[in-house]
């Protein structure tokens, strides 16, 4: 597997081929095969002269990432346990829904945030993933789909797996740029969603750069004290500071932002919780994504909200003039739904 090639930009690929005496059109074809075709073996690059191919595949060799385990859900989603070159493991999820084919990728091994309702936080944190290790998750999922006799088309990629993407900002953006390169996989930027628990400096950088990717910010609760208990990051980056930051930017920038609200039964799904959230969103052209919380092993203090409470919550927000969606739960029976990813074993964090 060309582990030295995955993660390289088109300009880097062009430079490398030029160094080995290959013309630009062969570099373009190599880039296309690697990212658009998810081809990762030397035999897949027969368009190159044998001498160049041998040299190209000899660079930066290291043990390849691989799929260590795969679990299938009744709803058609698949969860993959991806083993990295150093033996550490992360989880990725394939989510088919209608014409949309989404891959959810991890950006870190574990997570430092320790959100009380998330399985990943209980793992602790080991390290950031490189851009190559993020992109290879998509490539491995596509190859696995092909091996299963399924269409390997991917329409969307969401950075909502293990880890806090904005604590790995540069690698995440590099991976997103690779996935959207028109000479490779050619995903539309609007089909990439990056999720954060609210890392304000990175959110500010994202807004200043006016990026076309969608941004999802996990709000969870519009009450500072409650959010402190559920998401300790709020003690560092306060909700009020987030609101003030977003108010600085034009509507076209903020309209690409979605607030995510995992609803916990009897904790943050009550009428006054919805009213506080509506007040917090006033003047911000954001969308809201409600997520019925999924049970996590060892999470005794929490329970899923009732369908009636989710509907009532949605209705209060809509009555306030907000655009609100309820996320469809997929992969829940294989612990692949939102908040459930934990690399499947205790060794994942090293």
Order of alpha helices (4+ residues) and beta strands (2+ residues): alpha-alpha-alpha-beta-beta-beta-beta-beta-beta-alpha-beta-alpha-beta-alpha-beta-alpha-alpha-alpha-beta-alpha-beta-alpha-beta
